[in-house]
C-alpha cells in the first residue's frame, strides 16, 4: 500500500519525465521522515550511454532521487487546494557525505529512506539512504530550499 502514487507525487514535485525519479511513497512521518521507491527499468534514457555494455544508473541521479524524496518529505501535507507544485521550485544548496556502495542496474528496485536532520527557516538538511534488496547502494546528506513563484 502506498501513501502517494505517481499521480499524487506530481502534485508535490514539479519534476516530470525523464527527471521525476520517485515512483511511489511508501510511508511518511510528516516533517520528519519518508520512504519512497523507484523501479529501475532498462528503457530509462541514461542507460543508453551509461554504459551500453553494462548499464549502471549514474550516481548523480541516485543522489537526485534522494533529494526528490527529501523534497517530498518537506512538502508533504501542503498539497491542498491552494498548493500548486508547478509554482514551487526546489534548489540544491549542498550535498555532503555522498558515498556509493554498489551499482544500481536495470531490474533493481531502489528504496529511499530520508530523514530530516535540521531545518532553519526555509533551508532543509536531510540524510538519505538508497537501498537495493536491503543493501545500501548510496548515502548522501542533501541541503535544499524552495520558493513558491
N, C-alpha and C positions, 0 to 999 in steps of 0.2 A: 504494500500500500504506500502511496506517495503523498507527501504534503503538498507538493506543487508538481504538476505535469508541465510539459514543454510549452503548452499554450499559456499557462499561468506564469511561467518563468518569463515569457516575453512581455508580461505586464510589469515586471520588475526591472529587467535589463534592456538597454537599448540595442544590444548586440544582435546581429542576425547572421544567417548562414553566409559564408562558411566560418564566421568568427564566434558564433554562440557555441560555447564548449561545455555546457551543462545540459543534460537531457532530463534530469529529474531530481527533485529534492526529496530525500527520504525522511529526514527529521530535522526539526529546528527548535531551538530554545531561544525565543525572541531576544535579540540583542546580546546573546552570549555564545551560541554555537550553532553549527549547521552541518548536516551530512548530505552530500549530493553524489550523483553518479554521471558518468559518461560512458557510453558504449563506443568503443573504438572500432571503426569499420575500415575495411580495405579501400573503399571508394572515397576516402577523405582526400581532398586535393593535395595536401602536403606530402602524402606518401609517394606520389609520382616522382618527386625529386629527392626524397629523404628516407631511405635510399632505395633506388629501384630494385637492387638485388636482395636487399634485406630491409624491408620497411620498418622504420622506427619513428615514433612520434617525437617531434622536436621538444627538447626540454623547455624551451621558452613558452611553448603552447601549454605544457603541463603547469607551469607557473602562472600563465594567464588564466587557466581554468581554476586554479586555486584562488586567484584574485577575483574571478567572477563569482565563485562560491562565497567568498568573503563579502562581496558587494551585495549578493542576495541576502546574506545574513543581516547586513547593515540596513537594507531596505525593507526586510520582511515586516509585514504589518502595516505598511504605508500604502499599499496598492488599493486604495479605496476609490470612490468616485472622483475625487479631486486629483488623484495621482496619475501621472502620465509619464511612463518610462522614456518615451521619445523626447521628453523635455529635460531629462536628467542625464548629465554627462559625468562619467567617473574618470578620475585622473590618478594614475600611479604616482606616488610621491617617493616610493622607495621599495627596494627588495633587499632583504638581508638573509644570510644563512641559507641560501639555496643549495641544496645537495641532491644529487641524482644517484640512486642506489641500484636501479635495474632498468633495462629498456622496456618501453611500452610498445606493444606490437598490435597489428590488426587482430581482432578477436578478443582482446583484453577488455575487461570492464574496470574502469578507474572509479574508485570510491574516494571522494574528497571529504576530509574531516577538517573543519576550520573552527577556530575559537577566537574570541575577542581577547586580546592582550591588554589593550588600552584604547581609550577614546578621549581625545581632548578637543572640545568644540566639534568641528566637523572633520577632524582627522582621525582615521581609524588605523590601528595596527593589529594585525591578526596573525596567528600561527596556523599554517596549513600543512596537511599531510595527504599525499596521494598514494593509495594502495591498490595493488592488484592481487587478488586471491589472498588477502590478508597480509601480504608482504609489502613493506614500504618501497615505493618506486621513487618518490621525491618528497622533499620537505622544503618549505620556504616561509619566511615571515614577509608579509606584504603590508605596505602602507599606502593609503589612498585617501582621497577626498572626493566629494562630488558637489556639483552645483546644479540647481534647477534653473533652467533658462526661462 
